[in-house]
Amino acid sequence: MSELDFSQEELAKALEKWQGQNRKGFLELCILRCVQVHKRVYGYAIMELMQDVGIDLGEGSLYPLLNRLIKEKTLSASWETPAEGHPRKYYSLTLFGLAFLDAADSSYAKDREAYDKLAKIGGQS
């Protein structure tokens, strides 16, 4: 079998593995950006906002990630009980979280620029 022979199943598995690795950090940035844009937001609203922009994120992924972000001090959380309805935990960016998001944005932009440059090199020959 030559290296040109591969099945669609092999390709799908390789892509799934890559997407899993790539998605971890990307989801973190998206959640932090979502919280930054909305100042204070509760978990279910984050999940809906992410789905609105095309990011499929379930509760089983969201809440453990939110808890980790609190533990890492990028987010803070507080419970609020409205006059009507049930209590909700609202998330906000900490100063550390804001600094982290700015630095991560810069790093992400730099990586994307380098990737785009690599793609252009192939088109210059």
Contacts in CASP RR format, 6 or more apart in sequence:
PFRMAT RR
TARGET T0000
AUTHOR 0000-0000-0000
METHOD contacts of the structure
MODEL  1
MSELDFSQEELAKALEKWQGQNRKGFLELCILRCVQVHKRVYGYAIMELM
QDVGIDLGEGSLYPLLNRLIKEKTLSASWETPAEGHPRKYYSLTLFGLAF
LDAADSSYAKDREAYDKLAKIGGQS
27 55 0 8 1.000
27 57 0 8 1.000
27 61 0 8 1.000
27 65 0 8 1.000
28 65 0 8 1.000
28 69 0 8 1.000
29 101 0 8 1.000
29 104 0 8 1.000
29 105 0 8 1.000
29 108 0 8 1.000
30 50 0 8 1.000
30 55 0 8 1.000
31 46 0 8 1.000
31 50 0 8 1.000
31 62 0 8 1.000
31 65 0 8 1.000
31 66 0 8 1.000
31 69 0 8 1.000
32 69 0 8 1.000
32 74 0 8 1.000
32 75 0 8 1.000
32 93 0 8 1.000
32 97 0 8 1.000
32 100 0 8 1.000
32 101 0 8 1.000
32 104 0 8 1.000
33 101 0 8 1.000
34 41 0 8 1.000
34 46 0 8 1.000
34 49 0 8 1.000
34 50 0 8 1.000
35 41 0 8 1.000
35 46 0 8 1.000
35 75 0 8 1.000
35 91 0 8 1.000
35 92 0 8 1.000
35 93 0 8 1.000
36 93 0 8 1.000
36 98 0 8 1.000
36 101 0 8 1.000
38 45 0 8 1.000
38 49 0 8 1.000
39 92 0 8 1.000
40 90 0 8 1.000
40 91 0 8 1.000
40 92 0 8 1.000
41 49 0 8 1.000
41 90 0 8 1.000
41 91 0 8 1.000
42 88 0 8 1.000
42 89 0 8 1.000
42 90 0 8 1.000
42 91 0 8 1.000
43 62 0 8 1.000
43 63 0 8 1.000
43 66 0 8 1.000
43 88 0 8 1.000
43 89 0 8 1.000
43 91 0 8 1.000
44 88 0 8 1.000
46 57 0 8 1.000
46 62 0 8 1.000
46 66 0 8 1.000
46 91 0 8 1.000
47 57 0 8 1.000
47 58 0 8 1.000
47 59 0 8 1.000
47 62 0 8 1.000
50 56 0 8 1.000
50 57 0 8 1.000
50 62 0 8 1.000
51 57 0 8 1.000
66 75 0 8 1.000
66 77 0 8 1.000
66 91 0 8 1.000
69 75 0 8 1.000
69 91 0 8 1.000
70 76 0 8 1.000
70 77 0 8 1.000
70 91 0 8 1.000
73 94 0 8 1.000
73 96 0 8 1.000
73 97 0 8 1.000
74 93 0 8 1.000
74 94 0 8 1.000
74 96 0 8 1.000
74 97 0 8 1.000
74 100 0 8 1.000
74 101 0 8 1.000
75 91 0 8 1.000
75 92 0 8 1.000
75 93 0 8 1.000
75 94 0 8 1.000
75 97 0 8 1.000
76 91 0 8 1.000
76 92 0 8 1.000
76 93 0 8 1.000
76 94 0 8 1.000
77 89 0 8 1.000
77 90 0 8 1.000
77 91 0 8 1.000
77 92 0 8 1.000
78 89 0 8 1.000
78 90 0 8 1.000
78 92 0 8 1.000
79 87 0 8 1.000
79 88 0 8 1.000
79 89 0 8 1.000
79 90 0 8 1.000
80 87 0 8 1.000
80 88 0 8 1.000
80 89 0 8 1.000
80 90 0 8 1.000
81 87 0 8 1.000
82 88 0 8 1.000
93 101 0 8 1.000
END
